[in-house]
Amino acid sequence: MRFGDHGFFCRRGRFDEIGGFPEIPLMEDAEFFGKLRRLGRIAIIPSRLISSPRRYERIGPWRLTLTYGLIALLYLLRVPIPVLARIYGRTCAQLKV
């Protein structure tokens, strides 16, 4: 599963069925996708989304990629979201967007 800078589209009924988009500080996309995936088949479209490179430019691609990798690993190991948010906050604190 990949995280961040992805677009999700689903029917309103399914959105309501899974409780909408989670109100958590981090990994909300992974939580949303996981719940949606448990409802059935997922289709991936070949179109691309364009997102801003600000984070990579300000923080640096290596530091940010390693941080995201660590957070993803800890998330898969079920480390609590508030702990992940603190790690993310320390790394990305210099980014004020």
PETA-V310889 format. One record per pair of residues at least 12 apart in sequence whose ideal C-beta (glycine too) atoms are under 7 Angstrom apart, sorted by the first residue. I is the first residue (numbers start at 0). GAP is how many residues later the second one is. Records with the same first field share a line. If there is no record, write none. Layout:
I: GAP + GAP
This chain:
0: 29 + 32
2: 26 + 27 + 69
3: 25
4: 44 + 46
5: 23
6: 42
7: 24 + 25
9: 26
13: 22 + 25
16: 22
17: 17 + 18 + 21
23: 57
24: 56 + 60
25: 55 + 58 + 59 + 62
26: 48 + 54 + 57
29: 45
53: 43
54: 37 + 40
57: 36 + 37
58: 32 + 33 + 35 + 36
62: 28
66: 21 + 24
69: 17
70: 13 + 16 + 17
